[in-house]
């Protein structure tokens, strides 16, 4: 895995075919992974709390205001 930076993005799940750890219409953290992106995948922190590779087509990248990003990064 090649990670160029530590920036975490966000994406909206629009498909979860064959995946029990993704929910449609939910926002997920995306961890940069250039190698995965070249192959058409995103590294996403899913419902298990771990990061896994999923097809890019399952998500729409979104930009959130800083306040929303901070709220989503809080671990309970």
C-alpha positions as CSV (number, residue, x, y, z in Angstrom):
1,X,0.0,0.0,0.0
2,X,1.4,3.4,-1.0
3,X,-0.1,6.3,1.0
4,X,1.0,9.7,-0.3
5,X,-0.4,11.8,2.5
6,X,-2.5,11.5,5.6
7,X,-5.5,13.5,4.4
8,X,-8.7,11.6,5.0
9,X,-11.5,12.3,2.6
10,X,-15.2,11.3,2.7
11,X,-17.5,9.6,0.3
12,X,-21.2,8.8,0.1
13,X,-22.0,5.1,-0.4
14,X,-24.3,4.5,-3.3
15,X,-23.9,0.8,-3.7
16,X,-23.1,-2.1,-1.4
17,X,-23.4,-5.1,-3.6
18,X,-22.1,-8.2,-1.9
19,X,-20.9,-6.2,1.1
20,X,-22.4,-6.5,4.6
21,X,-20.1,-3.8,6.0
22,X,-21.4,-0.9,3.9
23,X,-24.7,0.9,4.2
24,X,-26.2,2.8,1.2
25,X,-26.7,6.6,1.8
26,X,-24.0,6.6,4.6
27,X,-20.9,8.8,4.6
28,X,-17.6,6.9,5.0
29,X,-14.0,8.0,5.6
30,X,-11.7,7.4,2.7
31,X,-8.0,6.8,3.3
32,X,-5.6,7.8,0.5
33,X,-4.1,4.8,-1.3
34,X,-2.6,5.6,-4.7
35,X,-2.1,1.9,-5.6
36,X,-5.7,1.1,-4.9
37,X,-6.9,4.1,-6.9
38,X,-4.9,3.0,-9.9
39,X,-6.8,-0.3,-9.8
40,X,-10.2,1.4,-9.4
41,X,-10.7,0.9,-5.6
42,X,-11.0,3.1,-2.6
43,X,-9.7,2.4,0.9
44,X,-12.7,3.0,3.1
45,X,-13.2,2.6,6.9
46,X,-16.4,0.5,6.9
47,X,-18.9,-0.6,9.6
48,X,-16.3,-3.0,11.0
49,X,-14.2,0.0,12.0
50,X,-11.3,-1.3,9.8
51,X,-10.2,0.0,6.4
52,X,-10.8,-2.2,3.3
53,X,-10.7,-1.8,-0.4
54,X,-14.0,-1.3,-2.2
55,X,-14.8,-0.5,-5.9
56,X,-14.8,3.3,-6.5
57,X,-18.1,2.9,-8.2
58,X,-19.7,2.2,-4.8
59,X,-19.1,5.8,-3.7
60,X,-19.4,9.5,-4.6
61,X,-16.6,11.6,-3.2
62,X,-18.0,14.5,-1.1
63,X,-16.5,17.6,0.5
64,X,-17.6,18.4,4.0
65,X,-17.3,21.6,6.0
66,X,-14.5,21.4,8.6
67,X,-17.0,21.3,11.5
68,X,-18.6,18.2,10.0
69,X,-15.3,16.5,9.4
70,X,-14.3,17.1,13.0
71,X,-17.6,15.7,14.2
72,X,-17.2,12.5,12.1
73,X,-13.6,12.0,13.3
74,X,-14.7,11.8,17.0
75,X,-14.3,8.2,18.2
76,X,-16.8,7.1,20.8
